[in-house]
Amino acid sequence: MTKMLFEASKGYGTTFRMGTSFTSLHQDADGVDVTFSDGSSGRYDLVIGADSHTCMAGAFNQFATGI
């Protein structure tokens, strides 16, 4: 499924971050600010955690609101 999503979304300017995880998420009405484990950060319209059963997004279950 990962490969299918990756291939289907390449033409839309989607950003993928491989080999890192997030350390913080801060959502407001305009998007999500994300800090990554490698020290980098970014602002995104939508954040999807897709690293299987070990996904840290479950710890941040207050997100995925307003979808």
C-alpha positions as YAML, in Angstrom:
chain: A
units: angstrom
residues:
- id: 1
  name: MET
  ca: [0.00, 0.00, 0.00]
- id: 2
  name: THR
  ca: [2.87, 2.38, 0.75]
- id: 3
  name: LYS
  ca: [4.23, 2.08, -2.76]
- id: 4
  name: MET
  ca: [0.77, 2.62, -4.25]
- id: 5
  name: LEU
  ca: [0.21, 5.82, -2.21]
- id: 6
  name: PHE
  ca: [3.72, 7.04, -2.95]
- id: 7
  name: GLU
  ca: [3.36, 6.54, -6.70]
- id: 8
  name: ALA
  ca: [-0.16, 8.01, -6.86]
- id: 9
  name: SER
  ca: [0.77, 11.17, -4.97]
- id: 10
  name: LYS
  ca: [4.09, 12.09, -6.61]
- id: 11
  name: GLY
  ca: [2.40, 14.23, -9.23]
- id: 12
  name: TYR
  ca: [0.74, 16.43, -6.60]
- id: 13
  name: GLY
  ca: [3.90, 17.82, -5.01]
- id: 14
  name: THR
  ca: [3.56, 15.62, -1.93]
- id: 15
  name: THR
  ca: [6.49, 15.68, 0.49]
- id: 16
  name: PHE
  ca: [7.64, 12.37, 1.96]
- id: 17
  name: ARG
  ca: [9.99, 12.12, 4.94]
- id: 18
  name: MET
  ca: [11.63, 8.70, 5.12]
- id: 19
  name: GLY
  ca: [13.97, 7.47, 7.82]
- id: 20
  name: THR
  ca: [12.83, 9.92, 10.48]
- id: 21
  name: SER
  ca: [9.93, 10.31, 12.86]
- id: 22
  name: PHE
  ca: [8.23, 13.28, 14.41]
- id: 23
  name: THR
  ca: [8.88, 14.55, 17.90]
- id: 24
  name: SER
  ca: [6.11, 17.14, 18.03]
- id: 25
  name: LEU
  ca: [2.97, 18.17, 16.18]
- id: 26
  name: HIS
  ca: [1.14, 21.48, 16.63]
- id: 27
  name: GLN
  ca: [-2.09, 21.89, 14.69]
- id: 28
  name: ASP
  ca: [-4.03, 25.11, 14.13]
- id: 29
  name: ALA
  ca: [-6.76, 26.14, 11.71]
- id: 30
  name: ASP
  ca: [-4.24, 26.66, 8.90]
- id: 31
  name: GLY
  ca: [-2.07, 23.55, 9.11]
- id: 32
  name: VAL
  ca: [0.31, 21.45, 11.17]
- id: 33
  name: ASP
  ca: [3.81, 22.38, 12.39]
- id: 34
  name: VAL
  ca: [5.98, 19.28, 12.66]
- id: 35
  name: THR
  ca: [9.38, 18.81, 14.31]
- id: 36
  name: PHE
  ca: [11.30, 15.72, 13.22]
- id: 37
  name: SER
  ca: [13.76, 13.52, 15.08]
- id: 38
  name: ASP
  ca: [16.60, 14.73, 12.84]
- id: 39
  name: GLY
  ca: [16.06, 18.31, 14.08]
- id: 40
  name: SER
  ca: [14.37, 19.60, 10.94]
- id: 41
  name: SER
  ca: [10.85, 21.00, 10.89]
- id: 42
  name: GLY
  ca: [8.12, 21.95, 8.46]
- id: 43
  name: ARG
  ca: [4.58, 23.19, 8.09]
- id: 44
  name: TYR
  ca: [2.06, 21.04, 6.26]
- id: 45
  name: ASP
  ca: [-1.61, 21.06, 5.30]
- id: 46
  name: LEU
  ca: [-1.95, 17.38, 6.20]
- id: 47
  name: VAL
  ca: [0.25, 14.93, 8.12]
- id: 48
  name: ILE
  ca: [-0.11, 11.16, 7.74]
- id: 49
  name: GLY
  ca: [1.81, 8.78, 10.00]
- id: 50
  name: ALA
  ca: [2.21, 5.54, 8.09]
- id: 51
  name: ASP
  ca: [4.79, 3.43, 9.85]
- id: 52
  name: SER
  ca: [2.64, 0.42, 10.69]
- id: 53
  name: HIS
  ca: [1.84, -0.71, 14.21]
- id: 54
  name: THR
  ca: [4.72, 1.31, 15.66]
- id: 55
  name: CYS
  ca: [3.23, 4.60, 14.46]
- id: 56
  name: MET
  ca: [3.78, 7.38, 16.98]
- id: 57
  name: ALA
  ca: [0.69, 9.20, 15.70]
- id: 58
  name: GLY
  ca: [-1.44, 7.19, 18.12]
- id: 59
  name: ALA
  ca: [0.16, 9.09, 20.97]
- id: 60
  name: PHE
  ca: [-1.11, 12.28, 19.35]
- id: 61
  name: ASN
  ca: [-4.73, 11.17, 18.92]
- id: 62
  name: GLN
  ca: [-5.99, 14.73, 19.35]
- id: 63
  name: PHE
  ca: [-4.97, 15.26, 15.73]
- id: 64
  name: ALA
  ca: [-7.03, 14.11, 12.75]
- id: 65
  name: THR
  ca: [-9.70, 16.60, 13.72]
- id: 66
  name: GLY
  ca: [-11.56, 18.73, 11.24]
- id: 67
  name: ILE
  ca: [-11.08, 16.29, 8.37]
...
